[in-house]
Amino acid sequence: MKVKHWAQASAAVLLAMALVANGFAQSSEETADGLVKRLSSDVLESVKADKSILAGDTSKVVLLVESKVMPFVNFERMTASAVGPGWRQATPEQRKRLQEEFKTLLVRTYAGALTQVSDQTIVVKPLRASPEDKEVVARTEIKGRGDPIQLDYRLEKTPGQGAGWKIYNINVLGVWLVETYKSQFSQEINAKGIDGLITTLAERNKANAKKG
């Protein structure tokens, strides 16, 4: 896949996550597809209208992602799945570091891609789920210039305080994000152990920060 296409796809993922996050923050009773349909127009237009974001203001985009998206991602589950069997052997401190570095990696990835947004629109497909389901797959399609971008994401309904839906995996063009990172992380762990993976992620994040 071309780099530009992946950048657009990443931007699409971020937008969809932002839509779901904003919706679930306001009402956990609505269905995922209903929330996305109701809020997609407002979110897309607000992004397009922000000249500083469109001009590539990375710091502002990072703040946007941190505040609107990340509180609604289950990073413990996402990181544990990506790390695989090594997660069970990791110490509490190692798990904390892994989550921090993985979060930074994703925030920077999506923040950089968000500036690619131009004339995209989101088409939300009917949600195939029952009201009692605790996990769902929401399917959407991003339409703009070029071929439509398939975007699916897995969400779980969390109980207790702060109950609501949280994202724990994303599928862009048939590729699930967690599975992609799981393959990369497995190679690092086999070669350098958990601490080696943490170091690699930290170095990658530092390099990305210098670019932005």
C-alpha positions, -999 to 999 in steps of 0.1 A, spaced: 0 0 0 13 35 -8 25 56 21 1 84 13 -28 59 13 -18 46 47 -16 82 60 -51 88 49 -62 55 64 -46 64 97 -63 98 97 -96 80 90 -90 57 120 -84 87 142 -115 104 131 -136 74 137 -121 69 172 -128 106 179 -164 101 168 -170 71 190 -152 87 219 -173 119 218 -205 99 214 -199 75 242 -189 103 266 -223 118 261 -245 87 261 -236 51 267 -272 41 259 -270 48 222 -257 22 197 -223 27 183 -236 32 148 -262 57 160 -236 78 178 -213 78 148 -241 89 124 -252 117 148 -218 131 154 -198 124 123 -208 156 105 -199 179 135 -166 163 142 -155 162 105 -164 198 100 -147 210 132 -114 193 121 -116 207 86 -123 242 100 -92 242 122 -66 259 101 -38 252 126 -45 214 124 -47 214 87 -14 234 86 3 206 105 4 220 141 15 187 157 13 199 193 -23 209 189 -32 177 172 -15 157 199 -36 175 225 -67 168 205 -60 131 203 -51 129 240 -82 147 252 -108 133 228 -97 99 218 -73 82 243 -96 82 274 -119 59 254 -93 33 244 -87 3 266 -49 5 264 -43 -23 289 -62 -48 268 -47 -34 236 -12 -35 249 -15 -69 265 -29 -84 232 -1 -68 212 27 -80 235 12 -115 236 25 -142 260 53 -119 272 27 -98 290 21 -125 316 58 -125 325 62 -88 326 65 -70 359 39 -43 369 65 -16 361 73 -32 327 36 -33 319 32 4 329 61 13 306 48 -7 277 14 9 279 30 44 281 53 39 251 26 21 230 2 50 237 27 76 227 34 56 195 -2 55 185 -9 92 195 20 104 174 10 82 145 -26 94 143 -17 130 151 7 131 122 -19 116 99 -48 138 109 -34 167 88 -42 145 58 -79 151 63 -95 170 34 -129 160 19 -135 126 36 -169 115 48 -178 85 70 -205 60 60 -216 40 90 -228 5 82 -257 -11 102 -245 -25 135 -249 -63 137 -253 -67 174 -279 -73 201 -286 -48 229 -272 -72 255 -239 -76 236 -208 -65 256 -185 -65 226 -193 -53 191 -176 -47 158 -186 -14 142 -180 -12 105 -176 20 85 -163 32 52 -143 63 46 -150 80 13 -131 108 -3 -105 109 -31 -95 75 -44 -109 42 -33 -130 39 -2 -112 30 30 -126 1 50 -125 8 87 -138 -16 114 -132 -14 151 -139 -36 181 -154 -21 212 -162 -34 246 -188 -22 271 -171 -16 305 -191 -18 337 -190 2 369 -178 38 373 -170 54 340 -190 27 322 -193 29 285 -178 17 253 -140 15 248 -120 7 217 -95 -22 219 -87 -30 183 -90 -13 148 -91 -28 113 -79 -7 84 -83 -22 49 -86 -58 63 -56 -54 87 -62 -55 125 -39 -31 143 -32 -52 173 -22 -82 152 1 -61 131 20 -49 162 19 -83 178 41 -97 150 66 -68 154 66 -70 192 71 -107 192 103 -104 171 116 -77 195 108 -98 226 124 -129 212 156 -110 203 159 -86 233 133 -94 259 106 -72 274 131 -45 284 144 -45 248 110 -39 234 104 -10 258 138 5 248 129 1 211 95 18 215 110 46 235 137 52 209 111 52 181 89 77 201 119 100 206 127 99 169 90 107 160 90 136 185 120 152 168 103 149 134 71 166 147 
